[in-house]
Amino acid sequence: MKRTVKSHASLAYLDEDFLESDAARPVRILAEYLAPLETFRREQIHDTIVFFGSARIASDGPLGRYYEDARTLARLVTTWSKGLPTGSKRYVVCSGGGPGIMEAANRGASEAAGITIGLNIGLPHEQRPNPWITRELSFEFRYFFMRKLWFAYLARALVAFPGGFGTLDELMEVLTLQQTGKLNRKTRILLYGSTYWREIVNFDALVKHGMISPEDLALFTFADDPEAAISLLQGWLKPEPEAGTPDLPSSRAPDTED
């Protein structure tokens, strides 16, 4: 009688110990590229408007007006985008998925009965996804650089509200990509709250000391109220012919270097 021998080995891609190991780091990185790509293809997300800003700004706090302005602007963006005559979902509001300005953006888009994306990141003090993100479009990232890739990959515009190190990091990343021509298409950058941004970053001093060129100041524009911001975005982002989804060779969606 033949005896059946059961194997105790598991498939490598089902082995949790292996997937958490240093050796599997390339697998984890690749997964954080392919999984969002497949979701955006399936959900027909063509491009996004990304909201950056502090997780520390609460609606009832001293800077609460920025929370309410982000909420209002996201609602205006979503209402406008839903009325565009295209098949794919255009100019979808995307945030970092956490509290503060991120929550306000997702909340405003949700209140306009639109879909909205959250690119959350696992942190030591645990940043939980806010409840306003569309369930199918809520992502959790291990790596900051892969999260930032997805901020840039589909973005047609970026709205940076007041924020700290994280916001500055994300903003400067996109400004650098624009300045150095590493994006295949123009991503409009809107700095919301001119008083804050002019105090935090002395752009004129950078020009004065020769660290950036005078023309680099044209990479961004200031806005101080939701109505002015939506007017600028609508002027910049005129409806274009349908252009496919991000995983198709004919798509114009991928905007980072190969």
N, C-alpha and C positions, 0 to 999 in steps of 0.2 A: 504494500500500500504506500502510495506516494504521500510524503508529508509536505504540507504547505508551510513555507518559511515566510513569516511576516517581516517586512523591512521596517526598521526603526528610523531610517533616514527620511528626511522631508525634502520636498522640492526647495531649492535655494530661494526662490521668490516668495515662498510661504514661510520661510524660516525667520521668525521675528528677531532672534538673537543675531543672525547674520545681517539683517536689514538695519539693525541699530549699530553695527560695527563700523570701524574706520574703513574697512575694505569696501563696504557698500556705499560709501559717500557718493560716488558717481551715479549710482542707481537712484539714490534719494534726490539728487540734483536734477537728474533727467526726469524723474516723476513729477517734480514741481514745475517742469516745463510742459510735459505732455498732457498731464491731467487737466490743467486749465485750458490748454489749447483745444482739447477734445470737447470740453464743456462749452466753450465759446462757439465752436463750430456747430455743435448740436443745437444750442440756443439761438444761433444766428445773430450773435453779437458782432456788429461790424466795427464800431469804434466807441470811444468813451470820452467823457469829460471828467477829469480826476480832481477831487477836492483833497487838499492837504490842510493840516491845521492841528492845533494842540489837542491832546486828549484831556487836558486839564480845564478846558473852558466849559463851564456848565451853564445851562439856560438861566439859572437863578444866581449866578456868580457875578463878580464885578465886571467881567468882560462878556456878560450874557448877551449883549447885543450882537456880538459876532456869531454866537450860536444861532440866534434867530435869523440873522442875515444869511448864514449858510443854509439854513432850513428853507428860507424863502427862495433863495437863488436856485437851489436844487429843485424845488417845486416848479419854478418858472422854466428851468431847462427841460425838465421832464415833460411838462405840458406842451412846450414847443416841439420837442423831438418826436412826441407821439403823433403830432399833426403832419409830419413830413411824409411825402408820397413815395416811400420806399418800402421794399419788402423786408430787408434786414432791419434789425433794431439799431438805430443810429444815436450817437451822442448819449450813451447810457451813463448815468451818474455812477462814479466809482470812488470808493474811499478806502482808507486803511482798515476799516471794519470795526474799530474800537469805539470808545466813548468820545465825548467832547465834540469837536467840529466834525469828526468822522460820523458820529451818530446823527448829528444835525443834517448832514448831507443825505445820508441814507433815509432818514426820516422824511425829509422834504420830498424826495423822489417817491417814496412809498405813499405819502399823502396825496400825490398826484396820480395815484393808481398806476404807477410805472414800475418796471423792474429796476433793481439797483444792486451793484456789485460791492462786496466787501473782501478785501485782501488782508486778512488778519495775520498776525505774526505771534508765534509762541514766545513768551518772555518769562524771565524768572519770577516776576510778580504777577504773571498771568493776565494778559489782556484778553478779555472775553469778547466774542463778536456781539455787536449790539443787535437788538431784536428787530431792527427795521430792514435788514438785508434780505433780499429775495433768497429763499432757502437754497435753490439750485445754484445760486451764484455766490455762495459763502465759501471762502477758501481759507485754509490754514497753512501757513508757510513756516518752515524751519529756518530757511536761509533768507537773510535780508536782501542779498543781491538778486535772488530769484524773484522775490516780491517786487523789488524795484524794476526788474525787467518787465514784469506784467503791468506796472504802472505806466511804463513808457511804450510798451508794445502796441497798444491800441489807442493811446491817447491822441486826441486831436486838439485838446486844450487842457490846461492845468490852471486851477484856481487855488492859490496859496493864501490861506487865512493865517493870522498870527499863530506862531508856534515856536517850539524850542529846538533842541538839537535834532530830533527826528525830522521835523518839518524843514529845517535848514539843510539837512543832508539830502533829503529828497528833492528840494527845490534846486540846490546847487548841482545835483546830478543832471537834472534835465537841462538847466542852463548851460552846463558844460557840453552836453551832447549836442545842443543846438549850436553853440559857439564853434565847436570843432567840426560840424558837418557830419556827425555820426548818425543822424536821423535822416531817413530817406524822404521824409515829408515834414513840413513845418508844424510844430506843436506850439500853439499860442499859449503864452504864459501871462496870467493875470494875477497881480499882487493885490490882495484885498486888504484895505486898511493902510492908506498911504502914510499916515503919521507914524504908525508902528514900523513899517518896513523901512522908511527913510531914517528912522532912529537906529534900528537894529543893524542895517547894512548901509554903509556910506558908499553908495555906488559912485557918486561924483569923486570921492577921494580915490577910488580905484582907478578912475580915468586920469585924475591929476598925477598920480604916481606912476602912470604908464602900465598898470597891471592888467587893464582891459582897454580896448579901443573905444572911442566915442560912439561908434556905430553899434557896439554891444549893448548900449542902453536901449536900443530899439528891440531887443529880444523880449522885453516885458513891458507891460502897461499897468498903471494903477487904477483901482476903482474903489469907491467908498460907499456905494449903496447898491442893492440888488438890481434896481432898474437900470442903472448905468452898466452894470456888469452883464446883464442879459442882452442889452443892446449891443455891446461890444462883441459878445460871443456870436450873436446872430449875424452881425456884419462880417465877422471872420469866417464863420462856418456855413457858407452858402451851400444849399443842397447840391450834391454831386450825383452823377449816374451811379447805379448799383455797381459795386465792385467786388462782390464775392465775400467769402469768409476767410479768416486768417490762415487756414491751413491749405488753401488752394494756390497753385503756382501763379494764377492770374491775378491774385489778390493784391491790392495796394496796402493792405492792413499792416503787415509786418514793417516796422519802421526803425528797427535796430540793425546793426551790422550783422552779416552772416557769420 
